[in-house]
Amino acid sequence: MEQHCGRCGAVIPQVDGEPGAFCAVCGLPQLRVSESVLDAVEVRASQPAAGARDGGAATALAGAMDWPLMLRILAVATAVGLLPALLLHDVLLSGTLGFAVLFLLPLLGLASAAAYLRWRPRGRMTPGRGAQMGLALGTMLAFAESTVTAVASFALRYGRHNLSLQQNFDAVMQQAEAQVRAGQPNAPAGLFAAMRTPEWHAGWFLLMEGAVMVLLVIGGALAGLIAGTVLSKRQRSLGAG
């Protein structure tokens, strides 16, 4: 098979049945590499690339949190956090659902982080990631608690004509008025008249719900921070062992 010079295109003369080392027209050296050498170079070039891909995938798996999975776990934790509170009839009637959920936050945060590591054994849990997870959990619980409280209040008041929630809150406001009277005997009479108005009661109810939501968000972040700290220490101890 004839070979041509890469510079001038002339036919390379044959020497002992093999193409010559130089072009007879322009004198350009003709370099040739055996197929075995080319195959070895290709194999070596492909090995680092495959290793880099595997290492990059492992680094991404261990270094980044799988938020779609985590959010699904937190959604289940939110439902579990509300379910026991909803089973307690007095919790809804007294308007203390948020405090019942707040009590369960540490357990929910630890269970959510442990469930994530069970599904992602190669994942890493740190205090910072635990705090992020807990912040998301507290936010979801805060909005779920406020929604359930609003729906339950509306259903009790206008669906079942049950005034228990309103009566309980009115009793709380009467106690607050009695405490103000005892602490400030010279308070203006207009203050006590305002404290008995529906607008005052509604405003305090919304203020209390807002405070509960803030507590759930902060409590969730703290619970996640503690869970991340505990599980990160456990991961280090297992890695060292």
C-alpha positions in Angstrom: 0.0 0.0 0.0 1.5 3.3 -1.1 2.2 6.0 1.5 2.4 9.7 0.7 4.4 12.5 2.2 2.5 14.7 4.6 4.2 17.8 3.2 4.4 17.5 -0.5 2.2 14.5 -1.2 4.9 12.6 -3.1 4.9 8.8 -3.0 7.3 7.5 -0.3 9.8 5.1 -1.9 10.0 1.5 -0.6 13.2 0.4 1.0 13.5 -3.4 1.7 9.7 -3.7 1.4 9.1 -1.0 3.9 8.3 2.7 3.4 11.5 4.9 3.5 12.3 7.0 6.5 12.6 10.2 4.4 10.6 11.7 1.5 12.7 11.5 -1.8 11.3 14.8 -3.0 11.3 17.2 0.0 13.3 15.2 2.5 10.6 15.3 5.3 11.2 12.6 7.9 8.5 10.0 8.0 7.7 9.0 11.6 5.8 5.8 12.1 4.3 4.3 15.4 3.4 0.7 15.7 -0.2 -0.2 16.4 0.7 -1.9 19.7 2.1 1.4 21.1 -1.0 3.3 20.0 -3.2 0.8 21.7 -1.2 1.1 24.9 -1.4 4.9 24.8 -5.2 4.8 24.3 -5.7 2.4 27.3 -3.6 4.6 29.6 -5.4 7.7 28.5 -8.8 6.2 29.2 -8.0 4.9 32.7 -7.5 8.3 34.4 -10.7 9.6 32.8 -12.7 6.7 34.2 -11.1 7.1 37.6 -11.9 10.8 37.6 -15.5 10.1 36.8 -15.8 7.6 39.5 -14.1 9.8 42.0 -16.2 12.8 41.0 -19.4 10.8 41.4 -18.3 9.5 44.8 -17.3 13.0 45.9 -20.6 14.4 44.8 -22.5 11.6 46.5 -20.7 12.1 49.8 -20.3 15.9 49.6 -23.7 17.2 48.6 -27.0 16.6 50.4 -29.7 14.9 48.3 -32.4 17.5 48.9 -35.2 15.8 47.0 -34.8 12.7 49.2 -34.4 14.8 52.3 -37.6 16.8 51.6 -39.6 13.6 51.2 -38.3 12.4 54.5 -39.1 15.7 56.1 -42.6 15.6 54.6 -43.2 12.2 56.4 -41.7 13.6 59.6 -44.1 16.6 59.4 -47.1 14.3 59.1 -45.8 12.1 61.9 -45.3 15.2 64.1 -48.9 16.4 63.6 -50.6 13.0 63.9 -50.1 12.3 67.6 -51.1 15.9 68.4 -54.3 15.6 66.3 -55.2 12.4 68.2 -55.4 14.4 71.4 -58.8 16.1 71.4 -57.9 18.6 74.1 -54.9 19.9 72.1 -57.2 21.2 69.3 -59.8 22.6 71.7 -57.2 24.5 73.8 -55.2 25.8 70.8 -51.9 24.3 72.0 -51.2 22.2 69.0 -48.0 24.1 68.2 -46.6 23.4 71.7 -47.3 19.7 71.3 -45.4 19.7 68.0 -42.6 21.7 69.5 -42.2 19.0 72.2 -41.7 16.3 69.5 -39.1 18.3 67.4 -35.9 16.8 68.9 -37.1 13.3 68.2 -38.3 14.2 64.7 -35.0 15.9 63.8 -32.9 12.9 64.9 -35.2 10.4 63.2 -35.1 12.4 59.9 -31.3 12.6 59.9 -30.9 8.9 60.7 -33.4 8.0 57.9 -31.5 10.1 55.4 -28.2 8.3 56.3 -30.0 5.0 56.0 -31.0 5.8 52.4 -27.6 7.4 51.7 -25.1 5.3 53.6 -22.2 7.2 51.9 -23.6 10.6 52.7 -22.0 12.8 55.3 -23.9 14.4 58.2 -22.4 17.5 59.8 -23.8 19.9 62.4 -24.2 22.5 59.6 -26.2 20.1 57.4 -28.2 19.0 60.4 -29.1 22.6 61.1 -30.2 23.1 57.5 -32.3 20.0 57.7 -33.8 21.1 61.0 -34.6 24.6 59.7 -36.5 23.0 56.8 -38.3 20.7 59.1 -39.3 23.5 61.5 -40.5 25.6 58.7 -42.7 22.8 57.3 -44.1 22.0 60.7 -44.8 25.7 61.4 -46.9 26.1 58.2 -48.5 22.7 58.7 -49.4 23.5 62.3 -50.9 26.9 61.5 -52.9 25.5 58.6 -54.3 22.7 60.7 -55.1 25.1 63.5 -56.9 27.5 61.2 -58.9 24.7 59.5 -59.8 23.1 62.8 -60.9 26.4 64.3 -63.1 27.2 61.4 -64.6 23.7 61.3 -65.3 23.7 65.0 -66.8 27.2 65.0 -68.9 27.2 61.9 -69.2 23.5 61.0 -70.0 21.9 64.3 -70.9 25.1 66.1 -68.5 24.2 68.9 -67.4 27.2 70.9 -64.8 25.3 73.0 -61.8 26.9 71.3 -63.2 30.4 71.6 -64.3 29.9 75.2 -60.9 28.6 76.2 -59.1 31.5 74.6 -61.6 33.9 76.2 -60.7 32.4 79.6 -57.0 33.0 78.9 -57.7 36.6 78.0 -59.7 37.1 81.2 -56.8 35.7 83.2 -54.5 38.1 81.4 -56.9 41.0 82.2 -57.0 40.0 85.9 -53.1 39.9 86.0 -53.0 43.4 84.4 -55.5 44.7 87.0 -53.4 43.2 89.8 -50.1 44.5 88.5 -51.3 47.9 87.3 -54.2 49.1 89.5 -54.1 52.6 88.0 -54.3 51.4 84.4 -56.8 53.4 82.3 -60.3 51.9 82.0 -60.1 52.1 78.2 -57.4 49.5 78.2 -59.6 46.9 79.9 -62.5 47.8 77.6 -60.2 47.2 74.6 -59.0 43.9 76.0 -62.6 42.6 75.9 -63.1 43.4 72.2 -63.1 40.6 69.5 -60.4 42.6 67.6 -58.1 42.4 70.6 -58.7 38.7 71.0 -58.1 38.0 67.3 -54.9 40.1 67.4 -53.5 38.2 70.3 -54.5 34.9 68.8 -52.6 35.7 65.6 -49.7 37.0 67.7 -49.5 33.8 69.6 -49.7 31.7 66.4 -46.8 33.8 65.0 -44.8 33.2 68.1 -45.4 29.5 67.9 -44.3 29.4 64.3 -41.1 31.3 65.1 -40.4 28.9 68.0 -40.9 25.9 65.7 -38.5 27.3 63.1 -35.8 28.1 65.7 -36.5 24.8 67.6 -36.2 22.8 64.3 -32.8 24.4 63.5 -31.5 23.6 67.1 -32.9 20.0 66.9 -31.2 19.5 63.5 -28.0 21.0 64.8 -28.0 18.5 67.7 -28.9 15.6 65.5 -26.1 16.5 63.0 -23.6 16.7 65.8 -24.6 13.4 67.3 -24.6 11.6 63.9 -21.4 13.2 62.7 -19.6 11.9 65.8 -21.1 8.5 65.2 -19.8 8.5 61.6 -16.3 9.5 62.7 -16.2 6.8 65.4 -17.4 4.1 62.9 -14.8 5.4 60.4 -12.0 5.3 62.9 -13.1 1.8 64.0 
